[in-house]
């Protein structure tokens, strides 16, 4: 071959550079590798039986299983035992934090500073957040609409245990962050049912396909804050969108829609917590405060009646 001419491809039967420097592992080396993987999987409870790894001879099925589990058989992943139902949920919705499931054990990424545990049936990797921090929460669900999310979190209130009590939930929808944060997932789902389209200015219809990518976060209460002007702008857009949506309905459809929203709100943990707080505040009032509140209520009613008579 002349200098400067294109390099010719090696013949198909020529040895590769890899073959010059090393040979593929022989049967003894392969068996040693599978026995090592089997011992690691056994320590994590990912394989059944009490076979001694030193005399283990893998079947074709076991070779396939160990090859799939291989990347997670180290100290970077913890194997947590959960119910068959919960394992099925995570198997159907893998994430970077919970990438695999074997039997009734989920493999969860276990980084320094975190503690992998099962709390009320849910596997989690958790640490208390510091001021200004927020963190992605891997939910084992892939909701396709706000209503779908509401149905799932209402049926599984234990998902609220994926954060500490002092922290809040927030979300990103189609990469757009929420303006508010929420005490529980029911409140978050309720907000999505009413406001999610306004988060993405390129999505203006009510079609469920707009609900493309939803990410749930837990956040320290000092984080995820927005200035008052942006919040008011968002609320104005939400009101305008609601008016347009209601305008496309007839009277019967509006009544049915509002009744459905009200019913779902009453079932939410956030609404129940709000009612409980109001009851506690009323119970803590002094007799003087009770009387002042009654006077204010009577005055408000008189003003309302006077206004109604003037309009009529």
C-alpha positions in Angstrom: 0.0 0.0 0.0 1.4 3.4 -1.0 2.1 6.0 1.6 -0.8 8.4 1.9 -3.3 6.0 0.4 -6.5 5.0 2.2 -6.0 2.3 4.8 -7.3 -1.1 3.6 -9.7 -3.0 5.7 -8.3 -6.2 7.2 -9.6 -9.5 5.7 -12.6 -11.0 7.4 -10.6 -14.0 8.6 -7.8 -11.8 10.1 -7.5 -11.9 13.9 -8.8 -8.8 15.7 -6.5 -6.7 18.0 -8.4 -8.1 21.0 -7.5 -11.7 19.9 -3.8 -10.8 19.7 -3.7 -9.6 23.4 -6.2 -11.9 25.1 -8.4 -14.9 24.7 -12.1 -15.2 25.7 -12.7 -16.6 29.2 -12.6 -20.4 29.4 -15.2 -22.6 31.0 -13.4 -22.5 34.4 -13.3 -18.7 34.4 -16.9 -18.4 33.4 -17.9 -20.9 36.2 -15.9 -18.8 38.7 -17.7 -15.7 37.6 -21.2 -17.2 37.9 -20.4 -18.6 41.3 -19.2 -15.1 42.4 -22.4 -13.5 41.0 -24.5 -16.3 42.6 -22.9 -15.7 46.0 -23.6 -11.9 45.8 -27.2 -12.5 44.7 -27.7 -14.9 47.5 -26.4 -12.4 50.1 -29.0 -9.9 48.8 -31.8 -12.5 48.8 -32.3 -12.4 45.1 -32.1 -16.1 44.5 -33.9 -18.9 46.3 -32.4 -22.1 47.8 -29.5 -22.9 50.0 -26.9 -24.1 47.5 -23.3 -23.6 48.3 -21.8 -21.1 45.8 -18.6 -23.1 45.7 -20.4 -26.1 44.1 -22.9 -24.1 42.2 -23.4 -25.0 38.5 -25.7 -22.5 36.7 -28.4 -23.6 34.3 -29.2 -21.5 31.2 -32.0 -19.8 33.1 -29.8 -18.9 36.0 -27.0 -17.6 33.7 -29.5 -15.2 32.1 -30.8 -14.1 35.5 -27.3 -13.5 36.9 -26.2 -11.6 33.8 -29.2 -9.2 34.2 -28.6 -8.8 38.0 -24.8 -8.4 37.6 -24.7 -4.5 37.5 -26.7 -4.3 40.8 -24.8 -7.0 42.8 -22.5 -4.5 44.6 -22.6 -2.0 47.5 -24.1 0.7 45.3 -27.5 -1.0 45.3 -29.7 -2.3 48.2 -32.2 -5.1 47.7 -35.4 -4.4 49.7 -38.2 -7.0 50.2 -41.8 -5.7 49.4 -45.2 -7.1 48.8 -45.8 -8.9 45.4 -48.2 -6.0 44.5 -45.6 -3.3 45.2 -42.9 -5.3 43.4 -45.2 -5.4 40.3 -45.7 -1.7 40.4 -41.9 -1.0 40.4 -41.3 -3.7 37.8 -43.7 -1.9 35.4 -42.2 1.5 36.0 -38.4 1.3 36.4 -36.4 4.4 37.0 -32.8 5.4 37.5 -33.2 5.1 41.3 -35.1 1.8 41.2 -33.9 0.2 38.0 -34.7 -3.5 38.5 -36.9 -5.9 40.5 -36.2 -9.6 41.2 -39.0 -11.6 42.7 -40.3 -9.6 45.6 -37.2 -7.5 46.1 -36.6 -4.1 44.5 -33.0 -3.0 43.7 -32.6 0.6 44.8 -29.6 2.9 44.3 -28.0 3.4 47.7 -25.7 6.5 47.6 -23.5 7.8 50.5 -25.6 9.8 53.0 -28.8 8.0 52.2 -30.5 5.1 54.0 -32.4 2.5 51.9 -35.4 1.1 53.8 -39.0 0.0 53.5 -41.5 2.3 55.2 -45.1 1.2 55.4 -44.6 -1.2 52.5 -42.8 1.3 50.2 -39.1 1.0 49.4 -37.3 4.3 49.6 -33.9 5.9 49.7 -34.2 8.9 51.9 -32.4 11.5 53.9 -33.7 14.7 55.4 -33.3 17.6 53.1 -31.5 20.8 54.1 -32.6 24.3 53.4 -32.7 25.0 49.6 -32.6 21.4 48.6 -35.1 19.3 46.6 -35.0 15.8 45.3 -36.7 13.6 42.7 -39.1 11.0 44.1 -39.4 7.7 42.0 -43.1 6.9 42.1 -43.8 3.3 40.8 -46.6 4.7 38.5 -46.8 6.3 35.1 -49.9 8.4 35.1 -51.3 9.5 31.8 -53.6 12.2 33.1 -54.3 14.2 36.3 -57.4 12.0 37.0 -55.3 8.9 36.7 -52.8 10.2 39.2 -55.6 11.2 41.6 -57.0 7.7 41.4 -53.7 6.0 42.1 -52.6 8.2 45.0 -56.1 8.1 46.6 -56.0 4.3 46.4 -52.4 4.3 47.8 -52.1 7.0 50.5 -48.9 5.2 51.7 -47.0 7.0 48.9 -47.2 10.1 51.0 -44.5 8.4 53.2 -41.9 9.0 50.5 -41.0 12.3 52.3 -40.6 13.5 55.8 -43.5 15.2 57.5 -41.7 18.6 57.5 -41.1 18.4 53.7 -43.5 19.1 50.8 -44.2 17.6 47.4 -43.7 19.5 44.2 -43.7 18.5 40.5 -42.3 19.2 37.0 -44.7 18.7 34.1 -43.1 18.6 30.7 -40.0 20.1 32.4 -42.1 23.0 33.7 -41.9 23.3 37.5 -45.0 23.8 39.7 -45.4 27.2 41.3 -46.6 25.8 44.6 -45.7 22.8 46.8 -48.1 20.5 48.6 -48.4 18.6 51.9 -49.5 15.4 50.2 -49.9 13.8 46.8 -53.7 14.1 46.8 -53.4 17.9 47.0 -50.8 17.8 44.2 -53.0 15.8 42.0 -56.0 18.1 42.6 -53.9 21.1 41.6 -52.8 19.3 38.4 -56.5 18.6 37.6 -57.2 22.3 37.6 -54.0 24.0 36.5 -51.6 21.7 34.7 -52.0 23.1 31.2 -50.9 26.6 32.2 -47.4 25.3 33.1 -46.6 24.7 29.4 -47.4 27.7 27.2 -47.2 25.5 24.1 -50.0 23.2 25.3 -53.4 24.8 25.2 -55.9 22.1 24.6 -57.4 19.7 27.2 -56.1 16.6 25.5 -54.5 14.0 27.8 -51.4 13.7 25.5 -50.3 17.0 26.9 -49.6 15.2 30.2 -46.4 13.8 28.8 -43.7 13.7 31.5 -44.5 14.1 35.1 -41.8 14.2 37.8 -42.5 14.3 41.5 -40.1 16.0 43.9 -39.9 16.4 47.6 -38.6 19.8 48.7 -37.5 21.6 51.9 -40.0 24.2 52.8 -37.6 27.0 52.1 -37.1 25.9 48.5 -39.4 25.9 45.5 -40.6 29.4 46.1 -41.8 31.8 43.4 -42.3 35.6 43.5 -45.8 37.0 44.0 -46.0 38.5 40.5 -45.4 35.1 38.8 -47.9 33.4 41.1 -50.6 35.9 40.4 -49.9 35.6 36.6 -50.3 31.9 36.9 -53.5 32.2 38.8 -54.9 34.6 36.2 -54.1 32.2 33.4 -55.7 29.4 35.3 -58.9 31.4 35.8 -59.0 32.3 32.1 -58.5 28.7 31.1 -61.2 27.5 33.5 -63.6 30.0 32.0 -62.9 28.8 28.5 -63.3 25.2 29.5 -66.6 25.9 31.3 -67.8 28.0 28.3 -67.6 24.9 26.1 -70.0 23.0 28.4 -73.8 23.1 28.6 -75.4 23.5 32.0 -75.7 19.8 32.8 -72.0 19.2 31.9 -70.9 22.1 34.1 -72.8 20.9 37.1 -71.5 17.3 36.6 -67.9 18.6 36.2 -68.0 20.9 39.2 -69.6 18.1 41.4 -66.8 15.7 40.4 -64.1 18.2 41.2 -65.7 19.0 44.6 -66.1 15.3 45.5 -62.4 14.6 44.7 -61.3 17.6 46.6 -63.3 16.5 49.7 -61.5 13.1 49.6 -58.1 14.7 49.5 -55.8 14.6 52.5 -55.1 18.3 52.1 -58.7 19.3 52.3 -59.3 17.0 55.3 -56.3 18.5 57.0 -57.6 22.0 56.3 -61.0 21.2 57.9 -59.3 19.7 60.9 -57.1 22.9 61.3 -60.3 25.1 61.2 -62.0 22.9 63.8 -59.0 23.2 66.1 -58.9 27.0 65.6 -62.7 27.3 66.4 -62.3 25.1 69.5 -59.4 27.3 70.8 -61.4 30.5 70.6 -62.3 32.3 73.8 -66.0 33.3 74.5 -65.1 36.9 73.6 -63.7 35.9 70.2 -66.8 33.8 69.5 -69.0 36.8 70.2 -66.9 39.1 68.0 -67.1 36.5 65.2 -70.9 36.3 65.5 -71.2 40.2 65.3 -69.0 40.2 62.2 -71.1 37.5 60.6 -74.4 39.3 61.3 -73.0 42.6 59.9 -71.8 40.8 56.8 -75.2 39.2 56.3 -76.9 42.6 56.7 -74.6 44.1 54.0 -75.3 41.3 51.7 -79.1 41.6 52.1 -79.0 45.4 51.6 -76.9 44.8 48.4 -79.4 42.2 47.1 -82.4 44.5 47.7 -80.6 47.4 45.9 -79.9 45.2 42.9 -83.4 43.9 42.7 
